[in-house]
Amino acid sequence: MVTFGVLGPVTAENERGPVHLKGPRHRAVLARLLVARGRAVPVSWLIGDLWDDPPEGALGAVQTFVGALRKALEPGRAPRTPSRLLVTSPPGYALRAEPGAVDAGRFESALAGSARLLADGAAARSRALLDDALGLWRGPAYAEFADLGWARGEAARLDELRLLAVERRAEAALASGGAAESVPDLEAHLAGHPLREDGWRLLALALYRTGRQGDALAQLRRARQVLRAELGVD
């Protein structure tokens, strides 16, 4: 099975190891198809996404990129046999990754499972599942493409889910007696995302449960100052 990584720089790996994805536009085509999550992407969209001012021969270039990606992803495929992975799907192409082949999909499944475990009172199992899920992240989602219009929304959606996972892991830690361990994680989380109100709540609660009531109150005061300064919310 070919697996794909989007929770960080875009990668692909098959049974032989990491797949060499050639040049930046080859990687961009693969990333664009991964963003579509199995849906077909019209060739005209691919051309518009790859070039601000498409050159003559852009269609042929996209076909060349797709052909090279097919060879790289399925090196054992017999000549002139259709690709089972990067398929032609008029009016364009689609990536038919197997279930669980994309790290983002595994992460989202684990996040949903952690919510069910936490609701069922299995906080320790929820926390372990979230530890594994967060371990899939190697950097910002779609790292090298996250600022481009076609990737921005999906990258932001995944990054928001990562923040939710950090906070849910802290909640699971609190519910399973790991308040002290969650404090440094929450402090680091809030250092990068100071407007996360639930993060402040969880940090104050974690400090309170470790007997640090004064520190808990100090963090609530700090949260109030941040929200007032950044949002005008008192």
C-alpha positions in Angstrom: 0.0 0.0 0.0 1.2 3.5 -0.8 0.8 5.9 2.2 0.8 9.6 2.1 1.8 12.3 4.7 0.3 15.7 4.7 0.7 16.6 8.4 3.9 18.4 7.6 5.8 18.4 4.3 3.9 16.2 1.7 5.4 12.7 1.5 4.6 9.4 -0.1 5.9 5.9 0.8 5.4 2.5 -0.7 6.7 -1.0 0.2 10.2 0.0 -1.0 10.4 3.1 1.2 10.0 6.8 0.5 8.9 7.8 -3.0 10.9 10.4 -4.8 8.4 12.9 -5.9 10.6 14.7 -8.4 10.2 18.5 -8.8 8.1 21.1 -7.0 5.3 21.0 -9.5 5.0 17.2 -9.3 4.7 17.6 -5.6 2.1 20.3 -6.0 0.0 18.1 -8.3 0.1 15.3 -5.7 -0.7 17.8 -2.9 -3.6 19.3 -4.8 -5.1 15.8 -5.4 -4.7 15.0 -1.7 -6.5 18.2 -0.7 -9.4 17.0 -2.8 -9.7 13.8 -0.7 -10.6 11.4 -3.5 -12.6 13.8 -5.6 -11.7 14.5 -9.2 -9.8 17.8 -9.8 -10.4 19.2 -13.3 -7.3 19.7 -15.4 -8.2 23.4 -15.8 -8.1 23.8 -12.0 -4.7 22.1 -11.8 -3.3 24.5 -14.5 -4.7 27.5 -12.6 -3.3 26.3 -9.4 0.2 25.6 -10.7 0.7 28.8 -12.7 -0.4 32.4 -12.1 0.1 32.9 -15.9 -0.1 29.4 -17.5 2.4 29.0 -20.3 1.6 27.5 -23.7 1.8 23.7 -23.3 0.5 23.8 -19.7 -1.9 20.9 -20.5 1.0 18.8 -21.8 3.1 19.7 -18.7 0.3 18.6 -16.3 0.0 15.3 -18.2 3.8 14.9 -17.9 3.7 15.5 -14.2 0.8 13.0 -13.7 2.7 10.4 -15.8 5.8 10.8 -13.7 3.9 10.6 -10.5 2.2 7.4 -11.6 5.5 5.8 -12.3 6.9 6.9 -9.0 3.9 5.8 -6.9 3.4 2.4 -8.7 6.8 1.4 -10.0 5.7 -2.2 -10.6 2.7 -1.3 -12.8 2.9 -3.0 -16.2 3.3 -0.6 -19.2 0.0 0.7 -20.7 -2.1 -0.7 -17.8 -4.3 1.9 -16.1 -3.2 3.3 -12.8 -5.2 2.1 -9.8 -4.0 5.0 -7.6 -3.7 8.2 -9.6 -6.7 7.7 -12.0 -8.1 9.6 -14.9 -11.5 10.9 -13.9 -12.9 13.3 -16.5 -12.5 16.2 -16.6 -9.3 15.6 -14.7 -7.6 13.3 -12.2 -8.3 11.9 -8.8 -6.1 10.1 -6.2 -7.8 7.0 -5.0 -5.8 6.3 -1.8 -6.7 3.3 0.2 -8.6 3.7 3.5 -6.1 4.8 6.2 -3.4 5.6 3.6 -3.3 9.3 4.4 -2.0 10.4 7.8 -4.6 13.1 8.1 -7.4 10.6 7.8 -5.9 8.4 10.5 -5.5 11.5 12.7 -9.2 12.5 12.2 -10.4 9.0 13.0 -8.3 8.9 16.2 -9.7 12.3 17.2 -13.3 11.1 16.8 -12.5 7.9 18.6 -10.9 9.8 21.5 -14.1 11.8 22.0 -16.2 8.6 22.3 -13.7 7.1 24.7 -13.7 10.2 26.9 -17.5 10.3 26.9 -17.6 6.7 28.0 -15.2 7.3 30.9 -12.2 5.7 29.3 -10.0 8.8 29.8 -6.6 6.9 29.9 -7.4 5.2 26.6 -8.5 8.5 25.1 -5.3 10.1 26.1 -3.1 7.3 24.7 -5.0 7.5 21.4 -4.4 11.2 21.2 -0.7 10.8 22.0 -0.4 8.5 19.0 -2.5 10.8 16.8 -0.5 13.9 17.7 2.6 11.9 17.0 1.7 11.8 13.4 2.3 15.6 13.0 5.7 16.5 11.5 5.0 20.2 11.0 2.2 22.5 9.7 -0.3 20.6 7.5 0.7 20.7 3.8 3.7 22.7 5.0 5.2 23.9 1.7 1.8 24.6 0.2 -0.2 25.9 3.1 -0.1 29.6 2.0 -1.4 28.8 -1.5 -5.1 29.4 -2.1 -6.0 25.8 -3.0 -4.4 24.4 0.1 -5.1 27.2 2.6 -8.5 26.1 3.7 -7.7 22.4 4.2 -4.4 23.2 6.0 -6.2 25.6 8.4 -8.9 23.0 9.0 -6.4 20.3 10.0 -4.3 22.7 12.1 -7.5 23.7 14.0 -8.2 20.0 14.6 -4.6 19.6 16.0 -5.3 22.4 18.5 -8.5 20.7 19.5 -6.5 17.4 19.9 -4.0 19.1 22.2 -6.8 20.4 24.4 -8.7 17.2 24.4 -5.5 15.3 25.4 -5.2 17.7 28.4 -8.8 17.1 29.3 -8.2 13.3 29.2 -5.1 13.7 31.3 -7.0 15.7 33.9 -9.7 13.0 34.0 -7.1 10.3 34.4 -5.1 11.9 37.2 -2.4 13.4 35.0 -2.9 17.1 35.8 0.7 17.8 36.6 1.9 16.3 33.3 -0.5 18.4 31.3 0.7 21.8 32.7 3.9 22.1 30.5 2.0 21.0 27.4 -0.7 23.5 28.0 1.8 26.3 28.6 3.5 25.6 25.3 0.1 25.4 23.6 -0.9 28.8 24.9 2.4 30.4 24.1 1.7 29.8 20.4 -2.1 30.2 20.5 -2.9 32.7 23.3 -6.6 33.2 22.2 -7.6 29.6 23.0 -10.0 30.1 25.8 -10.4 26.4 26.5 -6.6 26.1 26.8 -6.6 28.8 29.6 -9.5 27.0 31.3 -7.7 23.7 31.2 -4.3 25.2 32.4 -6.0 26.9 35.3 -7.8 23.7 36.3 -4.6 21.6 35.9 -2.7 24.0 38.2 -5.6 24.0 40.7 -5.6 20.2 40.9 -1.9 20.1 41.6 -2.4 22.3 44.6 -1.1 25.5 42.8 -4.2 27.7 43.4 -2.3 30.9 43.3 -0.7 30.0 39.9 -4.1 29.0 38.7 -5.6 32.4 39.5 -2.6 34.1 38.0 -3.2 32.3 34.7 -6.8 33.4 34.7 -5.7 37.0 35.2 -3.2 36.6 32.4 -5.9 35.1 30.2 -8.2 38.1 30.9 -5.4 40.6 30.0 -4.7 38.8 26.8 -8.3 38.6 25.7 -8.8 42.3 26.7 -5.7 43.4 24.7 -6.3 41.3 21.6 -10.1 41.2 21.4 -11.4 43.9 23.6 -13.2 41.3 25.7 -13.2 41.9 29.4 
